[in-house]
Amino acid sequence: MTTTFKTIGRASLAVGILAAMIGAAGASGLQSRLGGSEWGYSGEADATARYIQFAGAGRVLGFGGCNRFSGSYQITPDGLTIGPLVATMRACAEDVMKREGEFFRVLESARKADVTKLELVLKAEDGSTLVTLARRDFD
């Protein structure tokens, strides 16, 4: 009985270590795909085009359509968090301000992300899609 318990304990420990390694590899992979990248809304190319850039050292910066913003991001084995964000306080047309506020809310609500070469999908805690952004700096 003791041997069976130890074997199960070792198996559980091995599964736990493997899960932690996979989680760390996933976080590392997400970091390597996001680090230095810039993402925005497909089709937005005017002076109010919104974007986010994942800079080094866990920092983000970008433009909400009216105001520049910056903040932090963190990649964990469970996903991604962005924020808190701080922004300049320029006033713009009401529709631009509304789009900017929604962009900031979406960014700060993100808890998970799927990234390909050309697409960043930010997701809520429950896995539902918040926004799909297109890569702006891809050659």
PEQUI-V62467 format. One record per helix or strand. SS is the DSSP state (helix for helix, strand for strand). FROM is the first residue (numbers start at 1). LEN is the number of residues. If there is no record, write none. Layout:
ss = [SS:SS]
from = [FROM:FROM]
len = [LEN:LEN]
This chain:
ss = [helix:strand:strand:strand:strand:strand:helix:strand:strand:strand]
from = [2:38:51:59:68:79:94:112:119:129]
len = [33:3:4:5:9:9:16:4:5:7]
